[in-house]
Amino acid sequence: MVGEDTLYLAVRVMTCGIWAGAGLFKLTHFKGFTEKMAHLRQPVPPVSAVVVVAIELIGSLLLIANLYVSEVCLVWIAFIIYATPFEHRPLFDEKGAIVFPQYVHWWKNLSLIGGLCALILLDPGKPAWLHGLIGG
């Protein structure tokens, strides 16, 4: 039988997959990613790109190491809420029909937020202020 600690580690590692993969891709294609940040009108594109890569890669390492799990999840949730409208548009085409791939990305991101919220709930090391906010 798999222990709770092993299962919790597996959940953290699986959650990191999308973040680590995205961060490594952006790091190895940094010039193109910086150009994309400029196209999306993000402030100071090279700095914004570094911040995004750091959020993805450092957050993944912290989550795998079981350090600051709740805090990383909250940063990633804020990142998703900020980035989704920039990255996944148009949600509707000129005729008002849903652009299905973008629709899927929006729901994928909402699902990620749900999983991150679950990790916060499972985090035995979550800060005291979160206990009062969400219980547990």
Secondary structure, DSSP 8 states (H G I E B T S, - for coil): ---HHHHHHHHHHHHHHHHHHHHHHHHHTHHHHHHHHHHTT-SSHHHHHHHHHHHHHHHHHHHHTTSSHHHHHHHHHHHHHHHHHHHS--SB-TTS-B-HHHHHHHHHHHHHHHHHHHHHHH-TT--HHHHHHH--
